[in-house]
């Protein structure tokens, strides 16, 4: 197995994987399963680059469930200047990379197992994705226990390199 794929998949918590390096996989699975439109959630500085879904003008749907855009910004940091932008699947795929570098990682050693994990997660929390419970999943926090240095060591070539997606 490719080394980066092994590192990413070794993350025990699916919510960490799909918030820090695999958001594009999770959003694609949601898009395929429910038909939700994809969105890019990013700031101007490139510190925040996330792929999610949105079914209405004021919401964000990702691994953590449904959020209003205001609540999402508050949780991530209001000072980041986060914006929400429609994203076509073709546009997302143009940002795919199979090795290190700027973009969303899709090496087959990573993509296939990550898709399987995303499907299992969505099934386990189906009511939070199918529209039954339009709220964040109880007990999960956007602020996760993974440290910045751990995230960099797993998901980025080095902390000073270009930001990767996710």
Order of alpha helices (4+ residues) and beta strands (2+ residues): alpha-alpha-alpha-beta-beta-beta-beta-alpha-beta-alpha-beta-beta-alpha-alpha
